[in-house]
Amino acid sequence: MFNWLYNKYVRFSILVSAFFAGNNHFSTSIYQGAGKRFFFPGLNCYSCPLARFSCPLGTFQNFIGIKTFPFYVLGFLGLVGITLGRFVCGWICPFGFFQELLYKLRTFKIRVPEKYSYSKYLVLFVFAMFLPFLTAEPWFCNLCPAGGIEAGIPIVVFNSFIRSLIGGFFYIKIAIVGIFVSSSVLIKRPFCRFGCPLGAIYGIFNKFTFFRIRVNENKCIKCYDCQDVCPMDIEIFKVPDSVDCIRCGLCIKECPTGALSFKYGLYSNLENSSNNVK
């Protein structure tokens, strides 16, 4: 059923198509039409001049700032999470894809243990919940590297009035952009793994989502080929419901014994029988 998803050209096409589906307002001004009532499921800045939709995380912070429970936002995130989990991060999010492309540059690489990936939950609590609640300011948006690339830099370049207003805080944001862009060359998807609060929310649903990766334990030879190609550096045969798995399917294609497969529905992540039908 899912064999067509294992083709890298299909994933590339979907990522590019998703970007232009959500970002096709070709203007130097920010689009503020009816589309902004709806969310782009991935991390995509509201203030990007190209953006047609809102960022769910930005809206979430605004609700927190005005001390109002974000029913609409959480309903949207819950629906996406339970149906797809972090599939969004692997197939739709433009900033995640950008990091993957940077990692393909030939240089030495650094492997960071998976245990440090839980730092994104600290970012979620402090910068997307606690500080917005105290100050009524969307702190994560103010520091978001994706927003810096998609909105901060373009607006400053094309708008002379905004350019005249920039101060120290803007340079802090640009420094954060520089840190994550440069580290993406050396480390697999560093922002997605260690800093993205939207990915942290979707990651929780990886434990419950209908869209899963299953491991046939009888076929798995623990060769670690899956981890080598994984953009999130996961030992998927050990933790197929990892909060970091973005369901990209690269591990499934790489597996020499066919021990991995996509499944949709109420299935266990582990399979002990020798019959593994993809």
Helices and strands as residue ranges (DSSP letters): G 3-6, H 8-22, G 34-37, H 56-65, H 71-84, H 87-91, H 94-103, G 114-118, H 119-125, I 126-130, H 131-135, H 139-143, H 145-147, I 148-152, H 153-158, H 160-165, H 168-186, H 190-194, H 197-205, E 211-216, H 225-229, H 250-254, E 260-264, E 270-271
